Amino acid sequence: MEIRHAYRDNKELRDSFNELADKVFGLNFEGWYQNGFWKDAYDPYSVIEDGKVVSNISVNRCDMNYKGKIVHLIQLGTVMTDPDYRGKGYARLLMERVMEDIKDADGIYLYGNDSVVGFYPKFGFAESKEYCFSKGVTIDVEKSAKEVSMADKSEWDKMADILSNTTQNADLYMVNNTGLYMFYLSQFMRENTFYIPDLDTYAIAEIEDHELILHAVIGEGDIDKVISSFGKEIKHVQLGFTPKDMTSFTKNEVVEEDSHFFVKGKFFEENKDAAFMFQPITHA
C-alpha cells in the first residue's frame, strides 16, 4: 500500500481513479482531462494497492475573491473508498497526509454526508452554515438573454478565457481555477451559458418552470437587469452565489438532505458570522 498524488498524467492510475469514481459516484473525469481542463488545482490523493486506486481524497485549490480580496482556500472532495477496502483506516491515513500538505491554506472546507459527521471533527473541522438568496419577480420585458453555444472544445476554451479574465458580480466567487467551472460547463451544463448584449455580461443559469436559478453573473451587469433579461416568464429567482447587495433578497439557510458543510481555518474563524455560500458550480 502507498499514497500517491499528482498522477493525473499517469494513464493507468487515472483510469483506476475513474473506475472508482464511477463505481462510487457515477462520475468519470476522463472527458474533463482530455479536454484540457483537469489542471494542477485538482489533485487526488489516493491509496494504491497492487496498482489500483482503492481510496481517495481530492485536494482542490479554490482561490476566492471575497469582497475584493483574494483568499487561498482548499476544498476537499471526491472522498471515496472501494467497498471491498473499507474498514482499513485508509480515509484516516489520507486525511492525515492531506492535512499536513495543505496546512498553510487560509481555510479548508468540504461537504460530507450523514455517515461522516463524526469523522471530520477529529481533524479540527466544525460544521457550519451556508446561506442562499432568492426573491419573487415581476418582469414586463421579453427575453433578451442569448444562449451561448457550448458544443465543442473551441467554444469551451473561449468561455474558460472569459472566466479567467472577467470579474463576477458577486460578493464571493472562485478565481484561478477555471478548470472546475468547465467541469460543469463542458459536460452536463452545456446549455446553461447566456450572454446579455446590452449589459456585455454573461450568465450561467438554469430555468425550471418559472424559476430562474442564476449560478453566476460574469461581468459587471446589474443583477436585477440580468434577471430581467430572462423575460416575463420568470416569476422567482434563486441565486447560486452571494450578491453584493442582499437587501432585496430573502436569506435562507442552505439545507440539503444528507449533506453537511464542514470548515476549518482562519478565513472561516474571521467570517463565522458572515452570510455567504460557495457556488454549487464550484463544488468538487
N, C-alpha and C positions, 0 to 999 in steps of 0.2 A: 504494500500500500504506500502511495506517495500523494502529496498535494502538489498540483500543477496549476499555473495560471499563465496568462499572456500567451495562449497557444492557438489563437484563432486561425492562424495560417497553417496549422498542422491539420491536414485533412482528416486523418484517422481519428484524432481526438475531437475535432469539430463535428464529424459525423456521429461519433458516440454521444457527444453532448446533445446534438439534435435528436437523437433517438430517445434519450432520457427525457428531454423536454416534451417531446411528442407523447411519450408514454404517460407522463405525469400531468401535463397541462394541455396537451393537444396543440402545442406550438412547435414551429420549426423556424430556425433563424438563417437557413441557408440562402433563401432569396435575398434577405437583407444583406448578407455577406457578399453574394455575387453582384449585387447592385452597388457595392462600394460604400454602404452606409454603416457597416459594423466597424467602428473606429476604436482607438485606444480607450476612449471614455467608458466602454463597456468591457469589463474584464472578468470572466468567470473564474472563480477559484474552485477547483474540483478535486475530489478524491478519486484517484485512479487505482484500479485493481486489475491486473493482467491486461493492461492496455485499454481498459474500459472505464468510462466516466460513470461512477455509481452514486455520487453525491455532489452537490454544488451549492455555492452561494455566489452570486454575481455582484461585483462592485461597479456601480455606475456613477461616474463623476458628473454631478449635476450642478455646475455653477449657476447661481441665480442672481438676477437683478432684482433687488428688494429695495423699493423706494429710491432707486437711482444708484445704489451701492452694490458692488459685486461681492457675493459671499460664496465660499467654496464648500459646497455640501456634497455628501455621499449618500446615494440611495442604494440600499441592498435589495436585491430581488432575485428572481428565478431560483428560489430556495427549494431544493428538491433532493430526494434520496430514492433510489430504486427500491421498491417494496421488498425485494429479496435481500437488501443490505441494511435494512433498518434495524435499530436496536444496538448498533455497534458504536455509537457515540460519534459518528462522522460529522454530524451537524455541529456538535460542540467543538471538535477539532478545527473545523473550518472557521467557525466564529472566532476562536482564539487567534488563528493566523490572520484573518482579515482585520480584526480589531487592532492588532499590532501594526499592520501595514498602513492603516488609514488614520492613525491616532492624531495626525496634525490637521484634520479637517475642521472647519468651523462648526460643523454639525453633521449628524448621521440620522437618516430616517428610513423607515420601511413599513410595509403593510403585511400583516400576518393574519391568519385565520384563527378560529376559536381554539384549535388544538395547540397553539404555541403561546398562549397568553402568559404562561408561567415560565417560558424558556428565555425570552429576550430580557426580562428584568434581571436575570443572572449576569448579564453583561452590561448593566448600567442603563438600560433603556427604560423609559417611562411611557405609559400610554398617554396619548394626547388627543386633542380635538382639531378638526378642520371645520371651516365654515363656508357654506355656499351662498350665492346671492341670486335672487330671482325677482320678477315682478310681472304683473299683467300689463298689457299694452294695447292701445288702440291706434292703428296705423291707417292713414287715409290715402296712401300713395301706392302705386303699382310697384311690383318687384323690379329693382334695378341691379341687384347683385348678380354677377355673371359667373356661372360655373367655370372653373379653370380646368382644362383638360390635364389629367394626370395619368395618361395612358402608357407612357414609356419612359425610359431612362433619361432622355434629354429633358423632358418636362420635369421629372423629379429633381434633376440637377439644378434646373432653374429655380425651383421652389426652395431647394436647400440653400442656394445662394441668397435668395431673398430673406430667408430666415436668419442667415448669418449676418446680414448687413442692414437689417431694418429693426428698429426698436418696436416693441409691442406696447399697446395702450393698456397697461395693467400695472398693478402695484407689485406683483411678484410674477416673474416668468424666467424660464430657463434660457441660458446663453452658453455659447461654446460647445454645444452638443446637438447640432442639427441632425446627427445620425439617429437620435432617439425619436425626434419628431417624424423623421422619414420612415422609421419602423412602421408607423401607423399610416402615413400619407401615401407611401408607395405600395401598400399592400391592401388592407381591408378598409381603408378610408380614402380611396382614390376619387370618390365623387363628393368630397366634403370640403374642397377648397374653392373659394369665391373671390372675385375681385369687384370692388365698388369704384367705378371710374371717377365719379365726381369727388371722391374722397382720397383717391390714389392709395387705397388701403385694401389689404387682403383680410379675409376672414376664414377661419376654419369652423365649420358649423354643420349641424345635423338638423333636419326638420322632421318632426314626428307629429302627425296630425296638424294641430295648430300651434305647436310649441317649437320654438327655436332654441336649440342647445348650442350656445356660442362658446366654442372652445378657446379661441384666440382671436385677437384683433392685431394684425401685423401692420403697423403704420400708426400714424397719429390721428386717424379718423375718429371723430366724436362717437362714443359708444352708442348713444341714442340714435344718431344718424345711421350708423352701421346697422342697428336693429331695424330701423325703418326701411332700409334698402331691401329687406326681405319681403316687404309687401304686406298688403292688408289682410292676408290670410293668417298672419301671425297674431295670436292672442296672448301668448305667455312666453317669457324668456327665462331660460336658466343659464347662468354664466358658469363656464368651466374654468374660471380664473377669478382672481380678486381684483375688483375695479379700484381705480384710484379714488373715485368719488362714490361712496357707498350710500349716500343719503336717500336716493330714490329707490333703493332696492331693499327687499326683505332679506334679513340674515337668518340662516338656519344652520344648526349643527349638521354636519355630514354624518349620516347614519346608513351603513350598509350591512346587510346580513353577512355574518361570518367574516367580518373584516375589522381589523384593529390597526390603528395608526400609532407607531412607536417612534420615539425621538430620543436623541442624546446629543449633548454638546452645547457650547456657549451660545450659538445662534438661537437655539430653542429656549435656553435659560433666559436670555436677554429679551426675548419676544414672547414669553409664556402667556401674556395677556392679550396678544395681538390676534385679530380675526383674519385668517388667511387660509388658502388651500393651494396645494400643488395641482397644476393642470392634469386632469386624468390622461391626456395625451402625452404626458411625460412619465407615466408610471412604467417602471421597467419590469 
